[in-house]
Amino acid sequence: MENSHAAERLRRRTKDFALAVVLSTRTLPRTRECDVIAKQVLRSALSVAANYRAACRCRSRAEFISKINLTLEESDETLFWLEALEDLGFGVTEILQTECKELVRIFAASLRTGRRRAGSIRTERDISAAITNHKSQIANR
């Protein structure tokens, strides 16, 4: 599928988010419970970026829907782990949670659009529509 500026921006945004999560886990205390949660949040945050990248290279509507669904699931799981860290008092930044919530909304909208479309899907258009007027706080730090 054709490459677009919007898809490239979201590709960069998901990668920036994943890297910000990596950096934030470095500040967690080295306890058994933090190590377990850190491993989970790292896995899911990195998976958001990797699965979105794969979705950009899809060859069919069904493949796109499958990859975007995985990306949505991993985004939601990442949000769960970030909220758990916050609830446990480990000072996860609000910026990370806000960015993750926005990514969940973007991928949910893209999935809905993908499912509604008949025939061939143009993922970049769906993504562009979903991310209009959203600015990443992570990239703007």
Buried (B, 14 or more C-beta within 10 A) or exposed (E): BEEBEBBEBBBEBBBBBBBBBBEBBEEBEEEEEBEEBBEBBBEBBBBBBBBBBBBBEBEEBEBBBBBBBBBBBBBBBBBBBBBBBBEEEBEBBEBBBBBBBBBBBBBBBBBEBBEEBEEEBBBBBBBBEBBEEBEBBBBEE
